[in-house]
Amino acid sequence: MIIDSRYHDLAAGLTRFSTALKKGERVLIDAFDIPEAMVIALVRAVRARGAHPYVQLHRARVTRELTLGAEEAQYAPLADIELARMQKMDAYIALRGSENIFEASDVPAAKVQLVSRLMKPVLDYRVGQTKWVVLRWPTSAMAQQAGMSTEAFEDFYFKVCTLDYARMEPGMKALHDLMVKTDRVHIKGPGTDLKFSIKGIGAKTCGGLRNIPDGEVFSCPVRDSVEGVIQYNAPTVYLGSSFDNIRLVFKQGRIVEATSNNTKRLNEILDSDAGARYIGEFAIGFNPHILEPMRDILFDEKIAGSFHFTPGQAYEDCGNGNKSQVHWDMVCIQRPEYGGGEIWFDGKLIRKDGIFVPKSLHKLNPEYLLGSKKR
């Protein structure tokens, strides 16, 4: 089979850099509605590293049909099987395409929550115990979301996904070190006045090892420390439903008021369990190629000049202990064309209108990452 060279380049990056596969390691390739040629390119790339590929193929309409009739008697044994397989894997690569991002929009919330709850141990093991990377696949539906032609979007996608992520490392390290030392965070912007602590939580850099595209450093608030209000300005899709203009009010860490264009569904999700109304992640995004939201969180959470503040599950290795079946990355963009905004650490201005202010963080600004300023 003749395969697009871009597929080979992407597969090489996923197996050499993102998962750094070694001889004899086992890797599960989870393929959701993507071309066979890309799956084959990945299989060949895995074998070229001396590793062993395993493949699972998914179709969104089939998954929807199964979820519509989900019962515990069906999914509990399935979860056991999936967990047993994941425990045999050293690495996990997921490529997720979608012909219709709203395919699951008519699946009852109770069914989605049932499946999420039963399958959560599989997710927890994969995140905590394997080398993993997850990325979207460019489709016509994604091009429509981005307001681009299919060809232009594909060019954009491969440019972003094959970025030299090593160029981010100096700036990410500086931001990581600063976040580790920080206690109080204050975020200001249109409709936003938010205060919380990240003392003792730590921080993690994300430069192409877990998500593609990438470009963020994340931490997590002390669970009960969040006070104030946040007005998100990026649209979001979660569990097959679309949301705009989400506004959350916090008292002692808990979301006590939540509104949007879809307030009823928003609160249904936030009532999934006790942890869904607490924050499990705070992250700052800086990918210079990603500027506009496209209702796809793997892209939107990396938008240059953005941050995300995430209700639900916290990560085990950089979290506050919050547990939930929900992990919903909601994004706010602070560049001037989106109203601007500021991030302060312990009384010091760190980022203003999407641009990092301290000299130590200048290497995360677009002019450096795009190569217009020398290293």
HELIX and SHEET records of a PDB file:
HELIX    1   1 SER A    5  GLY A   13  1                                   9    
HELIX    2   2 LEU A   14  SER A   18  3                                   5    
HELIX    3   3 GLU A   36  ALA A   48  1                                  13    
HELIX    4   4 ALA A   60  LEU A   68  1                                   9    
HELIX    5   5 GLU A   72  MET A   86  1                                  15    
HELIX    6   6 ALA A  109  GLN A  129  1                                  21    
HELIX    7   7 SER A  140  ALA A  146  1                                   7    
HELIX    8   8 THR A  150  CYS A  161  1                                  12    
HELIX    9   9 TYR A  165  MET A  168  5                                   4    
HELIX   10  10 GLU A  169  LYS A  181  1                                  13    
HELIX   11  11 THR A  263  LEU A  270  1                                   8    
HELIX   12  12 ALA A  274  ARG A  277  5                                   4    
HELIX   13  13 ILE A  297  ASP A  300  1                                   4    
HELIX   14  14 PRO A  336  TYR A  338  5                                   3    
HELIX   15  15 LYS A  359  LEU A  364  5                                   6    
HELIX   16  16 PRO A  366  LEU A  369  1                                   4    
SHEET    1   A 5 HIS A  52  HIS A  58  0                                        
SHEET    2   A 5 ARG A  26  PHE A  32  1                                        
SHEET    3   A 5 ALA A  91  ARG A  96  1                                        
SHEET    4   A 5 LYS A 131  ARG A 136  1                                        
SHEET    5   A 5 ASN A 211  ILE A 212  1                                        
SHEET    1   B 8 ARG A 254  THR A 259  0                                        
SHEET    2   B 8 ARG A 247  LYS A 251 -1                                        
SHEET    3   B 8 GLU A 227  GLN A 231 -1                                        
SHEET    4   B 8 THR A 192  SER A 197 -1                                        
SHEET    5   B 8 ARG A 184  GLY A 189 -1                                        
SHEET    6   B 8 GLU A 342  PHE A 345 -1                                        
SHEET    7   B 8 LYS A 348  LYS A 352 -1                                        
SHEET    8   B 8 ILE A 355  PHE A 356 -1                                        
SHEET    1   C 5 LYS A 204  CYS A 206  0                                        
SHEET    2   C 5 GLU A 216  SER A 219 -1                                        
SHEET    3   C 5 ILE A 279  GLY A 285 -1                                        
SHEET    4   C 5 SER A 306  PRO A 311 -1                                        
SHEET    5   C 5 VAL A 331  ILE A 333 -1                                        
SHEET    1   D 2 THR A 236  TYR A 238  0                                        
SHEET    2   D 2 SER A 241  PHE A 243 -1                                        
END                                                                             
